[in-house]
Amino acid sequence: MPRHMQVARRCTGKSRAAQINCRSPPVRGRLGKYSLHISQFSLTMPIITQGEDKMRRILIVLTAALFGLVVVIPSAQAVSAHFIRADVTSVTSNTLTVAFKEAGLGNSLDSVTITVTATAECINPGSKHPKAANKESFSASGVFSISNGQATGELTVSAASISPPCSPPMVIAWTDVVVSDPTFNDSVSIPGTFFP
């Protein structure tokens, strides 16, 4: 009798699962010292080798790292402090007022410290410096709130303590005016000489 007829006769009358196992006996193989048994049922289950598992873990780590870069890079780029505007708005006999606007501060801080420094020189109407001691550097600082990544305000620098005093007809002239933000290491110079 042909072999396929022998198999069909041997499997007749058995349950469906038994018939499948009867017609398709398990395939036995060897992986090192461990035996591997594969039937029609086990073929539906994926076999993950050690190398595939390692590769899957590497892909998971790389995906997490790329996701971290996507999150971190925009945050870092969001902070790019720079002064949009810095102008001298007023000069009196011994004061200098500067208005400013700084942007690119991000949203991590509620306020920022701004400093204005300038050199006060006591000169006569002929623009001569009568005494070296009549040239001093002065500064003023203030804390300004941040809104939508920007800070605006004004600061007034006073040279009332210049020594010896600058008395008429001599006047105080301001030079080397610098507006700075020490928190974000940002600064801008205002060129020129400013008289009352």
Backbone as a ProteinNet text record, in pm:
[ID]
protein_1_A
[PRIMARY]
MPRHMQVARRCTGKSRAAQINCRSPPVRGRLGKYSLHISQFSLTMPIITQGEDKMRRILIVLTAALFGLVVVIPSAQAVSAHFIRADVTSVTSNTLTVAFKEAGLGNSLDSVTITVTATAECINPGSKHPKAANKESFSASGVFSISNGQATGELTVSAASISPPCSPPMVIAWTDVVVSDPTFNDSVSIPGTFFP
[TERTIARY]
86.3	0	89.5	54.4	136.3	143.6	254.4	279.1	171.4	124	25.3	-107.3	-138.1	-261.3	-246.2	-125.4	-100	-117.5	-66.6	-78.1	-223	-300.3	-441.4	-519.9	-491.1	-562.4	-530.5	-399.5	-358.2	-421.3	-447.7	-497.6	-649.1	-719.2	-865.3	-928.2	-1034.9	-1108.4	-1050.5	-940.2	-881.3	-929.5	-909.2	-949	-867.6	-916.9	-849.1	-705.2	-685.3	-549.3	-461.9	-522.1	-444.9	-410.9	-505.9	-479.9	-364	-359.7	-251.8	-117.4	-112.6	12.3	48.3	-55.1	-33	28.3	-23.9	23.2	152.4	171.7	293	367.1	438	508.8	611.2	643.2	739.8	874	936	1070.8	1168.7	1264.5	1359.5	1493.7	1550.7	1680.9	1767.1	1887.1	1981.1	2041.2	2036.8	2107.4	2200	2326.7	2419.5	2372.7	2361	2318.2	2167.7	2095.7	1952.8	1876.1	1767	1684.8	1578.9	1546	1444.5	1333.8	1208.5	1095.4	1002.3	973.7	889.4	775.5	652.8	535	462.5	346.7	270.8	221.6	197.9	151.2	264.3	380.7	492.3	545.8	518	567.4	501.3	384.2	315.9	378.1	464.3	530.6	668.7	700.9	832.9	943.5	1052.4	1169	1269.9	1297.7	1389.4	1523.7	1622.6	1756.3	1822.7	1934.8	2006.6	2054	2097.9	2144.4	2031.9	1912.1	1798.4	1755.2	1758.4	1721.8	1818.3	1946	2045.5	2024.3	1995	1970	1845.9	1742.7	1620.9	1648.1	1730.4	1764.6	1842.8	1933.4	2011.5	1919.3	1822.9	1728.4	1645.2	1607.1	1528.9	1610.7	1739	1826.5	1847.1	1870.6	1891.1	1766	1650.2	1525.1	1505.6	1535.6	1523.5	1620.6	1743.3	1843.4	1800.1	1747.4	1700.8	1583.8	1495.4	1382.2	1430.8	1535.5	1592	1650.4	1716.6	1772	1661.2	1552.9	1442.4	1384.4	1383.2	1327.7	1425.9	1554.5	1653.9	1694.3	1714.8	1765.6	1674.3	1541.8	1458.9	1465.6	1477.5	1486.6	1611.7	1723.3	1846.5	1840.9	1780	1772.1	1677.1	1583.8	1486.6	1553.2	1668.6	1739.5	1854.8	1838.1	1941.7	1934.6	1983.3	1968.2	2040.3	1972.7	2031.9	1949.8	2017.7	1950	1895.2	1765.8	1702	1724.3	1724.2	1736.4	1810	1894.1	1961.1	1996.4	1930.1	1945.6	1959.8	2034.5	2040.6	1919.4	1836.2	1710.8	1713.7	1807.8	1810.8	1949.1	1992.9	2119.8	2097.3	2128.2	2118.8	2258.6	2267.5	2399	2489.3	2430.5	2515.3	2454.8	2354.3	2294	2281.5	2273.9	2255.3	2150.2	2045.9	1939.2	1941	1934.2	1937.7	1812.7	1746.1	1632	1677.8	1623.8	1668.3	1552.6	1575.3	1484.9	1570.1	1557.2	1634.1	1537.1	1570.1	1484.2	1563.3	1492.4	1556.7	1593.8	1516.7	1550.1	1483.7	1397.5	1329.9	1225.7	1179.4	1074.4	1113.3	1241.4	1284.3	1301.3	1320.5	1339.8	1226.1	1198.6	1094.8	1150.5	1281.6	1341.5	1487.3	1543.6	1682.8	1744.6	1873.7	1945.3	2017.6	1994.6	2057.1	2146.3	2262.5	2358.8	2399.6	2407.3	2456.8	2582.4	2690.3	2814.9	2849.6	2911	2949.1	3060.8	3136.7	3245.7	3201.6	3212.7	3177.4	3306.1	3309.3	3426.9	3384.6	3456.7	3430.8	3517	3451.7	3525.9	3481.1	3568.3	3533.9	3474.4	3419.5	3355.5	3447.1	3577.3	3668.3	3694.4	3616.2	3625.4	3759.1	3819.7	3945.4	3918.6	4003.6	3991	4085.9	4032.7	4122.2	4201.7	4142	4209.9	4177.7	4278.1	4257.4	4160.1	4161.6	4073.2	3926.8	3898.1	3760.3	3706.6	3764.3	3717.8	3698	3573.1	3542.4	3437.8	3436.9	3338.2	3226.8	3103.6	2987	2896.4	2812.7	2721.7	2591.8	2492.6	2362.7	2306.1	2240.3	2183	2038.3	1964	1825	1776	1669.2	1607.2	1477	1462	1346.3	1275.8	1145.2	1066.1	1074.9	1063.1	1065.6	923	882.4	750.4	765	718.6	729.7	874.7	967.5	1108.5	1175	1112.2	1167.4	1166.4	1259.7	1265.2	1289.9	1213.7	1229.6	1238.5	1302.5	1312.1	1412.9	1445.3	1546.1	1621.1	1744.1	1830.4	1895.7	1917	1981	2111.7	2218.5	2351	2377.9	2427.8	2453.7	2602.6	2649.5	2788.9	2794.2	2692.8	2686.8	2806.8	2870.5	2982.4	3118.3	3118.6	3246.4	3332.4	3460.4	3550.1	3678.1	3720.4	3648.5	3521.2	3426.7	3298.3	3317	3225.1	3227.4	3135.6	3193.7	3116.6	3118.1	3010.1	3006.9	3126.8	3177.8	3118.9	3150.1	3217.8	3248.9	3123.1	3118.1	3002	3050.4	2958	2989.5	2948.8	3044.5	3018.4	3031	2940.4	2937.7	2989.5	3075.1	3128.3	3131.9	3168.6	3186.2	3063.7	2946	2821.3	2798.6	2779.2	2758.4	2639.8	2549.9	2437	2465.6	2457.4	2494.7	2395.6	2394.2	2313.1	2408.3	2454	2551.2	2495.1	2365	2304.9	2325.1	2302.7	2315.8	2441.3	2530.6	2657.1	2631.4	2536.4	2497.5	2526.9	2573.5	2603	2597	2579.6	2578.2	2634.7	2713.7	2773.1	2691.8	2685.2	2618.8	2728.7	2765.1	2875.5	2836.6	2937.4	2912.7	2948.7	2946.2	2967.8	2840.3	2792.5	2661.1	2675.5	2620.2	2627.6	2489.2	2484.3	2352.7	2281.5
-119.5	0	124	225.3	347.5	411.9	486.1	544.7	645	726.1	828.8	765.1	648.4	580.1	517.4	470.6	416.2	524.5	644.4	756.4	794.4	803.6	842.1	740.8	608.7	503.7	508	535	539.2	656.6	767.9	889.4	899.3	805.9	812.1	789.7	872.9	856.2	932.3	999.3	1077.5	1221.5	1294.5	1436	1514.4	1641.2	1724.4	1753.2	1789.1	1818.7	1694.2	1577.9	1454.1	1418.5	1445.8	1416.4	1500.6	1628	1716.8	1666.1	1630	1577.8	1443.4	1366.4	1233.6	1246	1340.6	1355.9	1436.7	1522.5	1606.6	1586.8	1478.3	1450	1557.9	1578.1	1682.1	1661.8	1775.2	1774.5	1800.4	1713.8	1728.5	1776.2	1874.7	1925.7	1947.7	1986.4	2007.6	2148.1	2222.5	2350.2	2335.9	2303.4	2278.7	2158.3	2171.5	2059.3	2061.7	2162	2173.6	2121	2047.5	1994.8	2096.8	2104.8	2197.1	2113.2	2121.8	2047.8	2144.5	2122.1	2212.6	2132.1	2170.6	2111	2218.6	2184	2283.8	2394.4	2359.9	2462.2	2555.6	2503.1	2587.1	2674.1	2639.7	2723.1	2858.9	2872.4	3001.3	3096.2	3049	3131.2	3171.5	3305.4	3348.6	3303.3	3259.1	3218.9	3333.2	3391	3504.9	3454.8	3470.4	3426.9	3532.4	3495.6	3587.5	3710.7	3690	3802.8	3898.9	3844.6	3930.3	4009.8	3947.2	4016.3	4130.9	4107.7	4213.4	4329.3	4298.1	4402.8	4483.5	4415.3	4485.3	4582.5	4541.5	4630.3	4752	4730.7	4842.6	4942.1	4890.9	4979	5059.6	4997.4	5068.3	5181.7	5154.9	5258.1	5372.9	5341	5445.1	5530.2	5466.1	5540.8	5636.6	5590.2	5676.2	5793.7	5767.4	5874.5	5979.8	5935.4	6030.1	6112	6049.1	6121.7	6227.4	6194.7	6291.5	6411.6	6387	6498.1	6587.1	6527.9	6606.5	6697.5	6650.2	6729.6	6835.4	6798.9	6888.7	7000.4	6970.2	7070.4	7192.2	7175.2	7295	7376.2	7309.3	7381.6	7467	7411.8	7487.8	7603.7	7581.3	7686.6	7796.8	7767.4	7867.2	7982.3	7960.4	8064.2	8115.1	8237.4	8302.1	8451.2	8488.8	8627.2	8726.4	8834.6	8943.3	9070.1	9183.3	9311.6	9358	9379.9	9433.5	9584	9647.1	9792.6	9835.3	9937.9	10000.6	10143.1	10240.4	10380.6	10470.9	10578.6	10684.2	10774.1	10783.7	10859.7	10993.5	11010.1	11136	11158.6	11285.3	11324.1	11454.8	11453.1	11575	11620.5	11712	11764.1	11656.4	11550.5	11445.1	11303.8	11286.2	11152.7	11116.6	10987.3	10931.8	10821.5	10829	10728	10648	10515.9	10424.5	10336.8	10325.5	10234.4	10115.1	9998.9	9876.7	9780.2	9683.5	9569.8	9449.6	9344.1	9221.8	9108.4	9026.3	8914.3	8783.7	8673.4	8541.6	8488.6	8526.4	8486	8354.8	8300.4	8176.3	8198.7	8088.8	8097.3	8030.2	8000.8	7930.3	8024.5	8154.6	8251.8	8352.6	8406.5	8509.2	8649.6	8666.2	8799.3	8789.7	8905.3	8912.1	9041.4	9036.8	9154.5	9223.1	9352.2	9431.6	9537	9559.4	9658.2	9754.2	9882.9	9984.9	10046.8	10046.4	10111.1	10220.4	10327.2	10438.5	10517.9	10588.4	10672.9	10819.1	10885	11026.9	11108.7	11210.7	11297.8	11442.8	11510.7	11652.1	11733.2	11802.5	11876.3	12022	12109.2	12250.6	12276.1	12393.5	12419	12391.7	12391.7	12362.1	12213.6	12130.4	11984.8	11933.8	12007.9	11964.9	11902.4	11806.5	11741.5	11812.1	11891.7	11967.1	11880.5	11771.4	11685.8	11539.4	11454.9	11312.3	11253.1	11309.1	11257.8	11282.3	11369.6	11400.6	11306.6	11189.2	11087.8	10957.6	10917.6	10799.2	10712.7	10586.2	10492.1	10473.1	10477.9	10460	10352.6	10297.5	10192.3	10193.4	10127.5	10110.7	9975.3	9907.1	9774.6	9768.9	9680.3	9661	9523.4	9477.5	9348.5	9376	9309.5	9333.2	9201.2	9206.7	9084.7	9041.1	8908.7	8850.5	8812.7	8856.8	8823.9	8779.9	8658.3	8602.6	8603.5	8575.4	8566.5	8701.2	8810.8	8944.4	9024	9119.8	9210.7	9351.4	9446.3	9586.1	9673.7	9788.6	9880.9	9991.1	10063.2	10166.9	10181.2	10226.9	10246.3	10383.9	10445.4	10577.1	10567.8	10610.7	10612.2	10754.1	10765.2	10896.9	10917.3	11038.9	11076.5	11187.2	11189.6	11294.9	11290	11171.8	11158.2	11180.7	11229.3	11249.6	11347	11318.4	11399.8	11431.8	11560.1	11674.2	11704.8	11775.6	11804.4	11875.8	11848.2	11910	12032.7	12149.7	12273.2	12354.9	12431.5	12517.5	12613.2	12645.6	12615.8	12475.5	12393.2	12256.7	12168.9	12067.3	11977.7	11833.3	11744.3	11600.1	11544	11479.6	11408.9	11259.2	11183.9	11038.5	10965.4	10866.9	10782.5	10636.3	10547.2	10404.4	10345.1	10372.2	10322.6	10177.4	10089.9	9946	9896.1	9825.8	9760.1	9609.9	9546.8	9404.9	9324.4	9195.8	9097.4	8988	8993.2	8894.1	8752.7	8738	8604.8	8524.4	8588.2	8520.7	8563.6	8637.4	8680.7	8756.2	8847.4	8925.4	9072.6	9144.9	9287.3	9358.8	9489.8	9573.7	9710.9	9767.6	9900.1	10006	10123.9	10238.2	10338.6	10349.9	10440	10587.8	10672	10816.6	10881.9	11015.5	11097.7	11174.9	11173.7	11229.1	11343.6	11459.7	11580.3	11614.1	11695	11741.3	11827
0	0	0	-81.9	-83.4	54	77.2	211	250	151.8	189.2	229	172.9	210.6	348.8	379.5	512.4	619.1	591.7	688.4	707.2	593.1	600.6	681.8	663	735.8	884.5	915.4	1057.2	1131.6	1062	1125.8	1124.8	1056.6	1046.7	1183.3	1213.1	1337.5	1453.7	1434.9	1544.3	1537.7	1649.5	1652.6	1551.4	1524.1	1422.8	1464	1590.7	1636.5	1627.6	1661.9	1656.3	1513.4	1420	1279.9	1227.2	1268.6	1221.4	1270.1	1401	1455.4	1393.9	1361.8	1303.1	1164.6	1086.2	949.4	940.9	1039.6	1038.6	1169.5	1183.5	1309.3	1337.4	1465.4	1503.5	1435	1402.6	1345.3	1457.7	1470.3	1579.2	1523.9	1595.4	1554.6	1676.7	1656.6	1766.3	1757.3	1868.3	1881.7	2001.7	1975.9	2086.5	2163.4	2294.9	2377.1	2404.6	2343.3	2366.5	2244.7	2268.5	2161.1	2123.6	1994.7	1944	1880.1	1928.7	1877.5	1807.3	1679.6	1600.9	1541.1	1568.1	1505.6	1427.9	1366.9	1293.7	1385	1511.5	1605.3	1643.9	1668.7	1713.3	1601.6	1475.2	1365	1363.3	1427.8	1429.8	1530.2	1616.7	1717.5	1668.1	1666.7	1619	1712.8	1656.2	1734	1732.4	1849.5	1861.1	1910.4	1829.8	1868.4	1956.2	2014.7	2102.3	2025	1900.1	1818.9	1786.1	1754.5	1723.8	1846.2	1963	2086.1	2115.5	2093	2114.7	2019.3	1891.8	1792.6	1828.4	1879.5	1917.4	2031.9	2127.4	2237.9	2189.3	2094.9	2040	1970.3	1893.2	1824.5	1922.7	2035.1	2136.5	2196.9	2226.8	2284.9	2187.2	2059.3	1958.4	1940.5	1942.9	1929.2	2046.1	2167.4	2284.7	2278	2229.9	2218.9	2117.5	2003.4	1901.8	1952.8	2028	2084.9	2183.1	2261.6	2354.1	2282.5	2169	2091.2	2037.7	1993.3	1940	2047.1	2172.3	2281.5	2328.6	2338.4	2396.7	2302.2	2173.9	2080.6	2070.8	2053.3	2048.3	2175.4	2292.9	2418.5	2424.1	2379.3	2379	2281.8	2164.5	2065.9	2108.7	2199.9	2241.4	2315	2380.9	2455	2370	2318.6	2238.3	2265.3	2385	2432.1	2340.7	2309.2	2230.4	2250.2	2244.4	2260.2	2125.8	2122.8	2002.7	1994.6	2112	2115	2241	2228	2342.4	2301.1	2361.6	2321.2	2442.9	2425.1	2526.3	2504.6	2605.6	2592.1	2664.9	2759.8	2835.2	2894.7	2891.8	2953.6	3029.9	3159.1	3239.5	3277.2	3371.6	3410.6	3468.1	3528.4	3584.3	3573.4	3488.7	3471.4	3323.9	3301.6	3167.5	3177.1	3096.5	3098.5	2968.9	2983.7	2869.6	2871.9	2755.9	2740.3	2657.5	2688.7	2620.6	2602.6	2512.8	2496	2459.6	2540.5	2517.5	2487.5	2387.7	2347.4	2348.9	2323.9	2320.6	2456.8	2559.4	2697.3	2738.1	2653.4	2689.3	2797.3	2855.4	2957.7	3088.7	3104.4	3225.8	3344.5	3320.3	3427.4	3428.9	3548.7	3563.1	3546.3	3569	3561.8	3520.1	3486.4	3442.8	3496	3524.6	3574.2	3458.7	3444.1	3339.2	3404.2	3344.5	3396.3	3284.7	3320.5	3227.9	3288.4	3212.9	3255.3	3154.8	3204.8	3116.7	3184.1	3103.8	3154.5	3151	3266.3	3277.9	3275.7	3189.4	3177	3198.3	3283.5	3308	3210.9	3119.2	3017.5	3016	2967.4	2954.3	2816.7	2793.3	2662.6	2544.2	2560.9	2451	2437.1	2505.5	2501.4	2552.4	2643.9	2703.3	2839.3	2876.7	3006.5	3103.2	3194.2	3282.1	3378.7	3425.7	3522.6	3492.7	3504.5	3481.1	3582.7	3705.5	3810.2	3777.8	3686	3649.9	3541.2	3529.9	3436.3	3513.8	3530.5	3609.8	3540.6	3581.7	3528.8	3631.8	3585.5	3672.5	3613.3	3700.2	3653.7	3732.6	3676.5	3743.1	3700.5	3794.5	3766.7	3812.6	3752.1	3791.5	3749.2	3814.6	3783.2	3708	3593.4	3506.9	3476.6	3476.3	3453.3	3307.4	3286.4	3152.6	3113	2995.9	2943.6	2798.5	2769.8	2634.6	2584.6	2675.4	2637.3	2616	2660.9	2640.3	2770.3	2778	2892.2	2839.5	2889.5	2848.9	2972.8	2958	3070.4	3043.8	3147.5	3136.8	3267.9	3257.5	3373.8	3364.4	3481.5	3486.2	3563.7	3499.4	3561.3	3610.2	3733.3	3791.1	3815.6	3784.2	3810.7	3914.7	4002.9	4104.4	4198.1	4210.6	4304	4237.6	4114	4046.4	4125.9	4132.3	4214	4135.7	4144	4203.3	4128.4	4191.4	4127.1	3993.5	3905.2	3772.6	3776.9	3787.9	3804.2	3675.7	3650.2	3531.2	3531	3414.4	3282.6	3231.5	3312.5	3268.4	3275.8	3188.1	3182.6	3177.9	3212.9	3208	3071.9	3008.4	2882	2907	2846.7	2867.3	2743.5	2768.6	2660.9	2708	2615.6	2647.2	2716.8	2661.9	2722	2678.1	2776	2749	2830.7	2764.5	2831.2	2831	2946.8	2955.6	3038	3006	3078	3125.3	3250.9	3299.5	3308.7	3321	3331.9	3204.3	3089.6	2960.7	2884.8	2952.7	2892	2760.9	2766	2648.6	2674.4	2573.4	2590.7	2456.5	2464.1	2344.2	2381.1	2291.6	2313.9	2241.5	2301.4	2237.9	2203.8	2079.8	2043.6	2052.8	2071.8	2070.6	2202.8	2201.6	2321	2345.7	2468.4	2501.2	2601.8	2563.5	2647.5	2699.5	2805.3	2857.1	2752.3
[MASK]
++++++++++++++++++++++++++++++++++++++++++++++++++++++++++++++++++++++++++++++++++++++++++++++++++++++++++++++++++++++++++++++++++++++++++++++++++++++++++++++++++++++++++++++++++++++++++++++++++++

